[in-house]
Amino acid sequence: MSSTSTDRPAAVRTATEETGAHTAEAASLIGDARSRIDALDGRIIGLVQERMAVSSVIQEARITSGGRRVNLSREMEILGQYRDALGKPGTSLAMTLLELCRGRV
């Protein structure tokens, strides 16, 4: 069986092989952009976790006062905000976010 450059472990693969780019310049640009995306993803995850904690406080206050855990009219507002800002995929994103923030049933 012959070995190709893509059979090498990632640690020894070149930047162009790692990124799929055909030039070193493009590979560098892609590598830098991926690092930025990784940093953004870390911030997004942190913000989602923060949102989950704040949502938990709201739900607890609502339940303690005799209300329901979920406020459907508020959720519809949030769905609309995400849809307006991001289009149809924004609705799916908002649904996932709302599901994460509802906590355990």
Secondary structure, DSSP 8 states (H G I E B T S, - for coil): ----GGGS-GGGS-HHHHH--SSHHHHHHHHHHHHHHHHHHHHHHHHHHHHHHHHHHHHHHHHHTT--S--HHHHHHHHHHHHHHH-HHHHHHHHHHHHHHT---
